[in-house]
Amino acid sequence: MKTRAFFLAAVLSVALVSTAHGAVRTSGSVGPQTTVPDAFVTVHVTITDAHIKLDRRSASRGDDARFVIRNIGKRAHTFTLGSTARRASGERSGFTRTLKPREEKLILLFLDYRGPLPYRSTMKYDLDKPGMKGTFRII
């Protein structure tokens, strides 16, 4: 009698678990439902006393860009990307950071603007150097 009751309880619990599992999965897809992770694009920026180098010069609109900026020069330098002025929506399409010698900074920027974003160093002693400016494109 105990064996029969145990068997009946086991069958009922399996039925309940499979019914509850089917109720959770209403979309008809197989496998767990997850959110899509953000697309992060890493851009390595290296600043010397003569030039600014980017390992990539473009990214897609809608990506989150991770700018890893390193100053390997002997002087302090700035890295300005795009415009730091606010647009009509209240958002900015760029940033400015000052880095001391041998300093590294990480900046995250959502790329919601399509088009060219100029980059440059705004230090007085860098303004006349052609290697201290360029263009990053959001496509």
C-alpha positions as CSV (number, residue, x, y, z in Angstrom):
1,M,0.0,0.0,0.0
2,K,2.9,2.4,0.8
3,T,4.5,1.6,-2.5
4,R,1.3,2.4,-4.4
5,A,0.9,5.8,-2.5
6,F,4.5,6.7,-3.2
7,F,4.2,5.8,-6.9
8,L,1.0,7.9,-7.1
9,A,2.7,10.9,-5.4
10,A,5.7,10.7,-7.7
11,V,3.5,10.6,-10.9
12,L,1.5,13.6,-9.6
13,S,4.6,15.7,-8.8
14,V,6.1,15.0,-12.3
15,A,2.8,16.1,-13.9
16,L,2.7,19.3,-11.8
17,V,6.3,20.2,-12.6
18,S,5.9,19.7,-16.3
19,T,2.6,21.6,-16.3
20,A,4.1,24.5,-14.4
21,H,7.1,24.5,-16.7
22,G,4.9,24.7,-19.8
23,A,2.9,27.6,-18.3
24,V,6.1,29.6,-17.9
25,R,7.2,29.1,-21.5
26,T,4.4,30.8,-23.4
27,S,6.4,32.1,-26.3
28,G,6.7,28.6,-27.9
29,S,10.5,28.8,-28.1
30,V,12.8,26.2,-26.9
31,G,15.4,27.1,-24.3
32,P,15.6,29.7,-21.7
33,Q,14.4,33.2,-22.4
34,T,17.2,35.8,-21.9
35,T,17.8,39.4,-22.8
36,V,20.2,40.2,-25.6
37,P,23.5,41.6,-24.1
38,D,24.6,45.1,-25.2
39,A,27.1,45.4,-28.0
40,F,30.2,46.9,-26.6
41,V,32.9,48.1,-28.9
42,T,36.3,48.7,-27.4
43,V,38.4,51.5,-28.8
44,H,42.0,51.7,-27.6
45,V,43.3,55.3,-27.7
46,T,47.0,55.8,-27.3
47,I,48.4,59.3,-26.8
48,T,52.0,60.2,-27.2
49,D,53.7,63.6,-27.2
50,A,53.3,63.7,-31.0
51,H,50.1,61.9,-32.0
52,I,46.9,60.2,-31.0
53,K,46.3,56.7,-32.3
54,L,43.0,54.8,-32.3
55,D,43.0,51.1,-33.0
56,R,39.6,51.5,-34.8
57,R,38.2,54.6,-36.3
58,S,34.5,53.6,-36.7
59,A,31.7,51.9,-34.9
60,S,28.0,51.2,-35.5
61,R,25.2,53.5,-34.3
62,G,23.5,52.0,-31.3
63,D,26.6,50.4,-29.9
64,D,28.1,51.2,-26.5
65,A,31.7,52.3,-27.0
66,R,34.3,51.6,-24.3
67,F,37.2,54.1,-24.9
68,V,40.3,52.9,-23.1
69,I,42.6,56.0,-23.2
70,R,46.3,55.8,-22.3
71,N,48.8,58.6,-22.2
72,I,52.2,57.2,-22.8
73,G,53.8,60.6,-23.4
74,K,55.9,62.7,-21.0
75,R,53.4,65.6,-20.8
76,A,49.8,65.9,-19.9
77,H,47.3,65.7,-22.8
78,T,43.6,65.9,-23.4
79,F,41.5,63.7,-25.5
80,T,38.3,65.4,-26.8
81,L,35.9,63.3,-28.9
82,G,32.9,65.1,-30.6
83,S,31.2,67.9,-28.9
84,T,30.7,68.3,-25.2
85,A,27.9,70.9,-25.7
86,R,24.4,69.7,-25.0
87,R,22.0,69.0,-27.9
88,A,18.3,69.8,-28.0
89,S,17.6,66.4,-26.3
90,G,19.8,67.4,-23.4
91,E,22.4,64.7,-24.3
92,R,26.1,65.1,-25.2
93,S,27.7,63.5,-28.2
94,G,31.2,63.5,-26.9
95,F,33.6,64.0,-23.9
96,T,36.9,65.6,-22.9
97,R,39.4,64.0,-20.5
98,T,42.8,65.2,-19.3
99,L,45.4,62.5,-18.7
100,K,48.6,62.9,-16.8
101,P,51.7,61.1,-18.1
102,R,51.4,57.3,-17.8
103,E,47.7,57.6,-16.9
104,E,44.8,55.5,-18.3
105,K,41.1,56.2,-18.2
106,L,38.0,54.3,-19.3
107,I,35.1,56.2,-20.8
108,L,31.7,54.6,-21.8
109,L,29.7,56.4,-24.5
110,F,26.4,55.4,-26.2
111,L,26.7,56.0,-29.9
112,D,23.3,57.4,-30.8
113,Y,24.7,59.9,-33.3
114,R,25.4,58.9,-36.9
115,G,28.2,60.7,-38.6
116,P,31.8,62.0,-38.0
117,L,33.0,62.8,-34.6
118,P,36.3,64.8,-34.6
119,Y,38.9,64.0,-31.9
120,R,41.8,66.1,-30.8
121,S,44.0,67.3,-28.0
122,T,43.1,70.7,-26.8
123,M,46.3,71.4,-24.9
124,K,48.0,74.6,-26.1
125,Y,51.2,72.9,-27.1
126,D,49.3,70.2,-29.1
127,L,47.1,72.5,-31.3
128,D,49.7,72.8,-34.1
129,K,50.6,69.1,-34.3
130,P,48.8,67.4,-37.2
131,G,49.0,64.0,-35.5
132,M,47.0,65.2,-32.5
133,K,43.6,65.2,-34.4
134,G,41.5,63.0,-36.5
135,T,37.9,61.7,-37.1
136,F,36.0,58.8,-35.5
137,R,33.0,57.7,-37.6
138,I,29.7,56.3,-36.4
139,I,28.1,54.3,-39.2
